Every structure is written in C-alpha cells, then in structure tokens.
Amino acid sequence: MEKINIFRGLIGNWVFLGVISATVVFQVVIIEFLGTFASTVPLSWQFWLVSVGLGSISLIIGAILKCIPVKSGEISGSPNGYKPLANGPDDI
C-alpha cells in the first residue's frame, strides 16, 4: 500500500474483480449451504454485516498507518537496513 488511494483502478482490473467475486460467492455458498461439510451454520444478515465490517477494518488501519511519518535512513553498519542478529553473548 504505497499509495493512500487504494481504490484507484480497482474497477478496471478484471482479474482482481473476478478473484474477489469468486471468493465472495464461495464463502457465501460454504457458510449458507454446506454447513454439514464445513461445520458452519447459516448467518443472519446482521452477522454478515459484522463480518464484512471486521474484514474492512484492515483497509482503514492500513490507510491510517500510511499517514504516520517514518524516518528514512539506513542503520549504520548494515547495507540492507536491518540490524544483524546476535550470534552469542558477545554480540549483545
């Protein structure tokens, strides 16, 4: 999520829309009609709304996290930006 506008170009990407549509259809079929096979019970529309709302929270949290400024810069002594792991008591 490098850009704040995560929905730009969403409608034009037919592969993404197909995958999301198939996922939604399969989830509804499994929950509503394959209860014995999947050990589930049908949900009321209130629980479906709660489920979709909880799943959507990750998008909101991701957008909020992108607004937090992060100091850019490299950690000294490490070319890839990560601190080396300690190998023993002498490295701590």
Helices and strands as residue ranges (DSSP letters): H 14-33, H 35-38, H 45-66, G 89-91
